[in-house]
């Protein structure tokens, strides 16, 4: 039932070909009365689920991306899989399908920024209105530098990386793709964006962007996607008030800014 509710919000058909979404661990007919939502299935999230008595974890990032050849406790993923199975914790993942979904990771980011007239950068091939990335307009123009500081504040993150030939240039049209989204940068440019907000920007991508007219703001993979844990908890609670749902909010960005 939980996996079905998540699929009703974020259709698995919207997931990228490389992705691994849906019920990944567990019995399909397992009784569930307590759920933990999280960005990642980490040791902390697993321990938290056990602490609150959960039978299921709903995660944005799949624990398993590639075929698993061994499940041993000396391997990071193997140790996590063993712990999940030993504690009889089911796992459901909603990844790039949640990025595409209405109200998903990208819409949450657009809402935090207060963007107007928001639409997908790359719509899916149906009438749902879903799609990858988002583009919209700020209520008021601001400099790229001020926008970077604004993003730090609304996402509550310690630092961002601005790539701009002129950090004082005025911006109005904002495109974004949470997580690792540079594959949509050209879509952002073609759509008329002044700045592209994403995470995981590489050195060479940044250096190339300096020669163009569109700024890039790297707010981190974790920073742009962590809000989904709470959003998924709120959604599941709305489906059944009897369900106990706990977002795992103690996660932290693996990168430490010194």
TORBAGU-469881 format. One record per residue (C-alpha): y, z, x; residue in one letter. Coordinates in Angstrom, 1 decimal, always signed. Each point is the difference from the previous one (the first is absolute). Example, Ala and Ser with C-alpha at 12.3 -4.5 7.8 and 13.67 -1.06 7.14 Angstrom:
<atom Y="-4.5" Z="+7.8" X="+12.3" kenu="A"/>
<atom Y="+3.4" Z="-0.7" X="+1.4" kenu="S"/>
//
This chain:
<atom Y="+0.0" Z="+0.0" X="+0.0" kenu="X"/>
<atom Y="+2.5" Z="+0.9" X="+2.8" kenu="X"/>
<atom Y="-0.7" Z="-3.2" X="+1.8" kenu="X"/>
<atom Y="+0.4" Z="-1.9" X="-3.2" kenu="X"/>
<atom Y="+3.4" Z="+1.6" X="-0.7" kenu="X"/>
<atom Y="+1.1" Z="-0.9" X="+3.5" kenu="X"/>
<atom Y="-1.2" Z="-3.6" X="-0.4" kenu="X"/>
<atom Y="+2.0" Z="-0.2" X="-3.3" kenu="X"/>
<atom Y="+3.1" Z="+0.8" X="+2.0" kenu="X"/>
<atom Y="-0.8" Z="-1.9" X="+3.2" kenu="X"/>
<atom Y="-2.3" Z="-2.9" X="-0.8" kenu="X"/>
<atom Y="-2.6" Z="-0.5" X="+2.8" kenu="X"/>
<atom Y="+0.5" Z="-3.7" X="-0.4" kenu="X"/>
<atom Y="+3.5" Z="+0.4" X="+1.6" kenu="X"/>
<atom Y="-1.4" Z="+1.4" X="+3.2" kenu="X"/>
<atom Y="+0.1" Z="-2.1" X="+3.2" kenu="X"/>
<atom Y="-3.2" Z="-1.7" X="+1.0" kenu="X"/>
<atom Y="-0.5" Z="+2.3" X="+3.0" kenu="X"/>
<atom Y="+0.4" Z="+3.2" X="-2.0" kenu="X"/>
<atom Y="-2.6" Z="+2.5" X="-1.3" kenu="X"/>
<atom Y="+1.0" Z="+1.6" X="-3.3" kenu="X"/>
<atom Y="-1.5" Z="+1.7" X="-3.0" kenu="X"/>
<atom Y="-2.7" Z="+2.7" X="+0.1" kenu="X"/>
<atom Y="-1.2" Z="+0.2" X="+3.6" kenu="X"/>
<atom Y="-2.1" Z="+3.2" X="-0.1" kenu="X"/>
<atom Y="-1.6" Z="+1.8" X="-2.9" kenu="X"/>
<atom Y="-2.1" Z="-0.4" X="-3.2" kenu="X"/>
<atom Y="+1.7" Z="-2.2" X="-2.5" kenu="X"/>
<atom Y="-0.9" Z="+2.4" X="-2.9" kenu="X"/>
<atom Y="+1.0" Z="+3.2" X="+1.9" kenu="X"/>
<atom Y="+1.8" Z="+2.6" X="-2.1" kenu="X"/>
<atom Y="+3.5" Z="+0.7" X="+1.4" kenu="X"/>
<atom Y="+2.4" Z="+2.6" X="-1.1" kenu="X"/>
<atom Y="+2.0" Z="+0.5" X="+3.2" kenu="X"/>
<atom Y="+1.6" Z="-2.8" X="+2.1" kenu="X"/>
<atom Y="+2.0" Z="-0.1" X="+3.3" kenu="X"/>
<atom Y="+2.3" Z="-2.9" X="+0.6" kenu="X"/>
<atom Y="+1.0" Z="-0.9" X="+3.6" kenu="X"/>
<atom Y="+1.3" Z="-2.7" X="+2.2" kenu="X"/>
<atom Y="-2.9" Z="+0.3" X="+2.4" kenu="X"/>
<atom Y="-3.5" Z="+1.5" X="-0.1" kenu="X"/>
<atom Y="+0.6" Z="+2.3" X="+3.0" kenu="X"/>
<atom Y="-1.8" Z="+3.3" X="+0.9" kenu="X"/>
<atom Y="+3.0" Z="+1.8" X="-1.5" kenu="X"/>
<atom Y="-0.3" Z="-1.8" X="-3.3" kenu="X"/>
<atom Y="-3.8" Z="+0.5" X="-0.1" kenu="X"/>
<atom Y="+0.4" Z="+3.8" X="+0.7" kenu="X"/>
<atom Y="+2.8" Z="+0.2" X="-2.6" kenu="X"/>
<atom Y="-2.3" Z="-1.7" X="-2.6" kenu="X"/>
<atom Y="-2.7" Z="+2.6" X="+0.7" kenu="X"/>
<atom Y="+2.4" Z="+2.8" X="-0.2" kenu="X"/>
<atom Y="+1.3" Z="-0.9" X="-3.5" kenu="X"/>
<atom Y="-3.5" Z="-0.8" X="-1.2" kenu="X"/>
<atom Y="+0.4" Z="-3.7" X="-0.4" kenu="X"/>
<atom Y="-2.8" Z="-2.4" X="-0.6" kenu="X"/>
<atom Y="+2.0" Z="-3.1" X="+0.9" kenu="X"/>
<atom Y="+2.7" Z="-1.3" X="+2.4" kenu="X"/>
<atom Y="+2.2" Z="-3.0" X="-1.0" kenu="X"/>
<atom Y="+1.5" Z="-1.5" X="+3.1" kenu="X"/>
<atom Y="+2.4" Z="-2.8" X="+0.7" kenu="X"/>
<atom Y="-1.5" Z="-1.0" X="+3.3" kenu="X"/>
<atom Y="-3.8" Z="-0.7" X="+0.0" kenu="X"/>
<atom Y="-2.0" Z="+2.2" X="+2.3" kenu="X"/>
<atom Y="-2.3" Z="-3.0" X="+0.8" kenu="X"/>
<atom Y="+1.6" Z="-3.4" X="+0.8" kenu="X"/>
<atom Y="-2.8" Z="-1.5" X="+2.0" kenu="X"/>
<atom Y="-3.8" Z="+0.1" X="-0.3" kenu="X"/>
<atom Y="-1.3" Z="+3.4" X="+1.2" kenu="X"/>
<atom Y="-2.9" Z="-0.3" X="+2.5" kenu="X"/>
<atom Y="-0.5" Z="+3.8" X="+0.6" kenu="X"/>
<atom Y="+0.9" Z="+3.2" X="-1.8" kenu="X"/>
<atom Y="+0.1" Z="+2.7" X="+2.7" kenu="X"/>
<atom Y="+2.2" Z="+3.0" X="+0.4" kenu="X"/>
<atom Y="+1.1" Z="-1.1" X="+3.5" kenu="X"/>
<atom Y="+1.9" Z="-2.9" X="-1.7" kenu="X"/>
<atom Y="+3.3" Z="+0.7" X="-1.9" kenu="X"/>
<atom Y="-0.9" Z="-1.9" X="-3.1" kenu="X"/>
<atom Y="-3.7" Z="+1.0" X="+0.2" kenu="X"/>
<atom Y="+1.0" Z="+3.7" X="+0.1" kenu="X"/>
<atom Y="+2.2" Z="-0.5" X="-3.0" kenu="X"/>
<atom Y="-2.7" Z="-1.9" X="-1.9" kenu="X"/>
<atom Y="-2.5" Z="+2.7" X="+0.7" kenu="X"/>
<atom Y="+2.4" Z="+2.8" X="-1.1" kenu="X"/>
<atom Y="+0.7" Z="-1.9" X="-3.3" kenu="X"/>
<atom Y="-3.6" Z="-0.6" X="-0.8" kenu="X"/>
<atom Y="-1.1" Z="+3.5" X="+0.9" kenu="X"/>
<atom Y="+2.7" Z="+1.4" X="-2.3" kenu="X"/>
<atom Y="-0.8" Z="-2.6" X="-2.7" kenu="X"/>
<atom Y="+3.5" Z="-1.3" X="+0.0" kenu="X"/>
<atom Y="+0.4" Z="-3.5" X="-1.6" kenu="X"/>
<atom Y="+2.7" Z="-2.3" X="+1.5" kenu="X"/>
<atom Y="+2.0" Z="-2.7" X="-1.8" kenu="X"/>
<atom Y="+2.5" Z="-2.2" X="+1.9" kenu="X"/>
<atom Y="+2.9" Z="-2.0" X="-1.4" kenu="X"/>
<atom Y="+1.7" Z="-1.7" X="+2.9" kenu="X"/>
<atom Y="+1.6" Z="-3.5" X="-0.1" kenu="X"/>
<atom Y="-0.6" Z="-0.2" X="-3.7" kenu="X"/>
<atom Y="+2.2" Z="+3.1" X="-0.3" kenu="X"/>
<atom Y="+2.6" Z="-1.7" X="+2.2" kenu="X"/>
<atom Y="+0.1" Z="-2.8" X="-2.5" kenu="X"/>
<atom Y="-0.2" Z="+2.1" X="-3.2" kenu="X"/>
<atom Y="+3.0" Z="+0.7" X="-2.2" kenu="X"/>
<atom Y="+1.0" Z="+3.6" X="+0.8" kenu="X"/>
<atom Y="-2.0" Z="-0.1" X="+3.3" kenu="X"/>
<atom Y="+1.1" Z="+0.6" X="+3.5" kenu="X"/>
<atom Y="+2.6" Z="-2.8" X="+0.1" kenu="X"/>
<atom Y="+1.6" Z="+0.8" X="-3.3" kenu="X"/>
<atom Y="+0.2" Z="+3.7" X="+1.0" kenu="X"/>
<atom Y="+1.9" Z="-1.1" X="+3.1" kenu="X"/>
<atom Y="+2.3" Z="-2.3" X="-2.0" kenu="X"/>
<atom Y="+0.7" Z="+2.8" X="-2.5" kenu="X"/>
<atom Y="+0.9" Z="+2.5" X="+2.8" kenu="X"/>
<atom Y="+2.4" Z="-2.5" X="+1.4" kenu="X"/>
<atom Y="+1.6" Z="-0.5" X="-3.5" kenu="X"/>
<atom Y="-0.6" Z="-3.8" X="+0.2" kenu="X"/>
<atom Y="+1.1" Z="-2.1" X="-3.0" kenu="X"/>
<atom Y="-1.7" Z="-3.2" X="-1.4" kenu="X"/>
<atom Y="-3.2" Z="+0.7" X="+2.0" kenu="X"/>
<atom Y="-2.8" Z="-2.6" X="+0.1" kenu="X"/>
<atom Y="-3.0" Z="-0.7" X="+2.3" kenu="X"/>
<atom Y="+0.4" Z="-2.0" X="+3.2" kenu="X"/>
<atom Y="-3.4" Z="-1.6" X="-0.6" kenu="X"/>
<atom Y="-1.1" Z="+0.2" X="-3.7" kenu="X"/>
<atom Y="-3.7" Z="+0.1" X="-0.9" kenu="X"/>
<atom Y="-1.3" Z="-2.9" X="-2.0" kenu="X"/>
<atom Y="+0.1" Z="+1.6" X="-3.4" kenu="X"/>
<atom Y="+2.5" Z="+1.1" X="-2.6" kenu="X"/>
<atom Y="+0.0" Z="+3.7" X="+1.1" kenu="X"/>
<atom Y="+3.2" Z="-0.1" X="+2.0" kenu="X"/>
<atom Y="-1.9" Z="+1.6" X="+2.9" kenu="X"/>
<atom Y="+0.1" Z="-1.3" X="+3.6" kenu="X"/>
<atom Y="+0.4" Z="+0.8" X="+3.6" kenu="X"/>
<atom Y="+3.4" Z="+1.3" X="+1.4" kenu="X"/>
<atom Y="+3.2" Z="+0.4" X="-2.0" kenu="X"/>
<atom Y="+3.5" Z="-1.3" X="+0.2" kenu="X"/>
<atom Y="+3.1" Z="+1.3" X="-1.8" kenu="X"/>
<atom Y="+3.7" Z="+0.7" X="+0.3" kenu="X"/>
<atom Y="+1.7" Z="+3.2" X="+1.1" kenu="X"/>
<atom Y="+2.5" Z="+1.4" X="-2.6" kenu="X"/>
<atom Y="+2.6" Z="-0.1" X="+2.8" kenu="X"/>
<atom Y="+0.1" Z="-1.9" X="+3.3" kenu="X"/>
<atom Y="-0.2" Z="+2.1" X="+3.2" kenu="X"/>
<atom Y="-0.4" Z="-0.6" X="+3.7" kenu="X"/>
<atom Y="-3.5" Z="-0.4" X="+1.4" kenu="X"/>
<atom Y="+0.7" Z="+3.2" X="+2.0" kenu="X"/>
<atom Y="+0.8" Z="+2.0" X="-3.1" kenu="X"/>
<atom Y="-2.9" Z="-1.4" X="-1.8" kenu="X"/>
<atom Y="-2.3" Z="+1.2" X="+2.7" kenu="X"/>
<atom Y="+1.4" Z="+3.5" X="-0.3" kenu="X"/>
<atom Y="-0.3" Z="-0.3" X="-3.8" kenu="X"/>
<atom Y="-3.7" Z="-0.9" X="+0.3" kenu="X"/>
<atom Y="-0.6" Z="+3.1" X="+2.3" kenu="X"/>
<atom Y="+1.5" Z="+2.2" X="-2.7" kenu="X"/>
<atom Y="-1.8" Z="-1.4" X="-3.1" kenu="X"/>
<atom Y="-3.4" Z="-0.2" X="+1.7" kenu="X"/>
<atom Y="+0.5" Z="+3.3" X="+1.8" kenu="X"/>
<atom Y="-1.1" Z="-1.3" X="+3.4" kenu="X"/>
<atom Y="+1.2" Z="+1.1" X="+3.4" kenu="X"/>
<atom Y="+0.8" Z="-3.5" X="+1.4" kenu="X"/>
<atom Y="+0.1" Z="-3.7" X="-0.6" kenu="X"/>
<atom Y="+0.3" Z="-3.0" X="+2.2" kenu="X"/>
<atom Y="+2.8" Z="-2.6" X="-0.7" kenu="X"/>
<atom Y="-0.3" Z="-3.5" X="+1.3" kenu="X"/>
<atom Y="+3.3" Z="-1.7" X="-0.4" kenu="X"/>
<atom Y="+2.2" Z="-2.3" X="+2.1" kenu="X"/>
<atom Y="+3.0" Z="+1.7" X="-1.7" kenu="X"/>
<atom Y="-0.9" Z="+3.5" X="-1.4" kenu="X"/>
<atom Y="+3.4" Z="+0.0" X="-1.8" kenu="X"/>
<atom Y="-0.7" Z="-3.1" X="-2.0" kenu="X"/>
<atom Y="+0.3" Z="+0.5" X="-3.7" kenu="X"/>
<atom Y="-3.2" Z="-0.3" X="-2.1" kenu="X"/>
<atom Y="-0.6" Z="-0.3" X="-3.7" kenu="X"/>
<atom Y="-3.4" Z="-1.7" X="-0.6" kenu="X"/>
<atom Y="-2.9" Z="+2.2" X="+1.1" kenu="X"/>
<atom Y="-3.6" Z="-1.2" X="+0.4" kenu="X"/>
<atom Y="-2.8" Z="+2.4" X="+0.8" kenu="X"/>
<atom Y="-3.7" Z="+0.4" X="+0.5" kenu="X"/>
<atom Y="-1.4" Z="+3.4" X="+0.5" kenu="X"/>
<atom Y="-2.5" Z="+0.7" X="+2.8" kenu="X"/>
<atom Y="-0.6" Z="-2.9" X="+2.3" kenu="X"/>
<atom Y="+2.0" Z="-2.8" X="-1.6" kenu="X"/>
<atom Y="+1.3" Z="-2.4" X="+2.7" kenu="X"/>
<atom Y="-2.3" Z="-2.8" X="-1.4" kenu="X"/>
<atom Y="+2.6" Z="-0.1" X="-2.9" kenu="X"/>
<atom Y="+3.1" Z="-0.2" X="+2.2" kenu="X"/>
<atom Y="+0.3" Z="-3.8" X="-0.4" kenu="X"/>
<atom Y="-0.3" Z="+0.4" X="-3.8" kenu="X"/>
<atom Y="+2.9" Z="+2.6" X="+0.2" kenu="X"/>
<atom Y="+2.1" Z="-2.5" X="+2.0" kenu="X"/>
<atom Y="-0.7" Z="-2.8" X="-2.4" kenu="X"/>
<atom Y="+0.9" Z="+2.3" X="-3.0" kenu="X"/>
<atom Y="+3.5" Z="+0.6" X="+1.4" kenu="X"/>
<atom Y="-0.5" Z="+3.6" X="+1.3" kenu="X"/>
<atom Y="+2.6" Z="+1.5" X="+2.4" kenu="X"/>
<atom Y="-2.5" Z="+2.6" X="+1.2" kenu="X"/>
<atom Y="-3.7" Z="+0.5" X="-0.1" kenu="X"/>
<atom Y="-1.5" Z="+3.5" X="-0.2" kenu="X"/>
<atom Y="-3.6" Z="+0.6" X="+1.1" kenu="X"/>
<atom Y="-2.0" Z="+1.8" X="+2.7" kenu="X"/>
<atom Y="-2.1" Z="-0.8" X="+3.1" kenu="X"/>
<atom Y="+2.4" Z="-2.6" X="+1.5" kenu="X"/>
<atom Y="-1.1" Z="-1.1" X="+3.4" kenu="X"/>
<atom Y="+2.2" Z="-0.6" X="+3.0" kenu="X"/>
<atom Y="-0.3" Z="-3.8" X="-0.1" kenu="X"/>
<atom Y="+0.6" Z="-0.1" X="-3.8" kenu="X"/>
<atom Y="+3.2" Z="+2.0" X="+0.5" kenu="X"/>
<atom Y="+1.2" Z="-2.0" X="+3.0" kenu="X"/>
<atom Y="-0.5" Z="-3.3" X="-2.0" kenu="X"/>
<atom Y="+1.9" Z="+1.5" X="-3.0" kenu="X"/>
<atom Y="+3.1" Z="+0.7" X="+2.1" kenu="X"/>
<atom Y="+0.6" Z="-3.8" X="+0.2" kenu="X"/>
<atom Y="+0.1" Z="-0.3" X="-3.8" kenu="X"/>
<atom Y="+2.3" Z="+1.1" X="-2.7" kenu="X"/>
<atom Y="-2.2" Z="+2.5" X="-1.8" kenu="X"/>
<atom Y="-0.2" Z="+3.6" X="+1.3" kenu="X"/>
<atom Y="-3.2" Z="+2.0" X="+0.1" kenu="X"/>
<atom Y="-0.4" Z="+3.7" X="-0.6" kenu="X"/>
<atom Y="-3.2" Z="+1.6" X="+1.1" kenu="X"/>
<atom Y="-0.4" Z="+3.2" X="-1.9" kenu="X"/>
<atom Y="-3.6" Z="+0.5" X="+1.0" kenu="X"/>
<atom Y="-3.4" Z="-0.6" X="-1.7" kenu="X"/>
<atom Y="-0.3" Z="+3.7" X="-1.0" kenu="X"/>
<atom Y="+3.6" Z="+0.4" X="-1.0" kenu="X"/>
<atom Y="+0.1" Z="-2.9" X="-2.4" kenu="X"/>
<atom Y="-3.4" Z="+0.7" X="-1.7" kenu="X"/>
<atom Y="-0.4" Z="+3.8" X="-0.1" kenu="X"/>
<atom Y="+1.7" Z="+0.3" X="-3.4" kenu="X"/>
<atom Y="-3.0" Z="-1.8" X="-1.7" kenu="X"/>
<atom Y="-2.1" Z="+3.2" X="+0.2" kenu="X"/>
<atom Y="+2.3" Z="+1.8" X="-2.5" kenu="X"/>
<atom Y="+0.4" Z="-3.1" X="-2.2" kenu="X"/>
<atom Y="-3.8" Z="-0.4" X="-0.3" kenu="X"/>
<atom Y="-0.3" Z="+3.7" X="-0.9" kenu="X"/>
<atom Y="+2.6" Z="-0.4" X="-2.8" kenu="X"/>
<atom Y="-1.7" Z="-3.1" X="-1.3" kenu="X"/>
<atom Y="-3.5" Z="+1.6" X="-0.2" kenu="X"/>
<atom Y="+1.4" Z="+3.1" X="-1.6" kenu="X"/>
<atom Y="+1.5" Z="-2.2" X="-2.8" kenu="X"/>
<atom Y="-3.4" Z="-1.5" X="-0.7" kenu="X"/>
<atom Y="-1.6" Z="+3.4" X="-0.8" kenu="X"/>
<atom Y="+1.9" Z="+3.2" X="-0.1" kenu="X"/>
<atom Y="-3.3" Z="+1.9" X="+0.4" kenu="X"/>
<atom Y="-0.4" Z="-1.5" X="+3.5" kenu="X"/>
<atom Y="+1.1" Z="+2.1" X="+2.9" kenu="X"/>
<atom Y="+1.8" Z="-2.2" X="+2.5" kenu="X"/>
<atom Y="+1.4" Z="+1.1" X="+3.4" kenu="X"/>
<atom Y="+2.0" Z="-2.3" X="+2.3" kenu="X"/>
<atom Y="-0.7" Z="+0.7" X="+3.7" kenu="X"/>
<atom Y="+3.5" Z="+0.4" X="+1.3" kenu="X"/>
<atom Y="-0.7" Z="+1.7" X="+3.3" kenu="X"/>
<atom Y="-0.7" Z="-3.3" X="+1.8" kenu="X"/>
<atom Y="+2.2" Z="-0.9" X="+2.8" kenu="X"/>
<atom Y="+0.9" Z="-3.2" X="+1.9" kenu="X"/>
<atom Y="-2.3" Z="-0.4" X="+3.0" kenu="X"/>
<atom Y="+3.0" Z="-1.0" X="+2.1" kenu="X"/>
<atom Y="+2.2" Z="+2.8" X="+1.3" kenu="X"/>
<atom Y="+3.6" Z="-0.7" X="+0.8" kenu="X"/>
<atom Y="+1.2" Z="+2.0" X="+3.0" kenu="X"/>
//
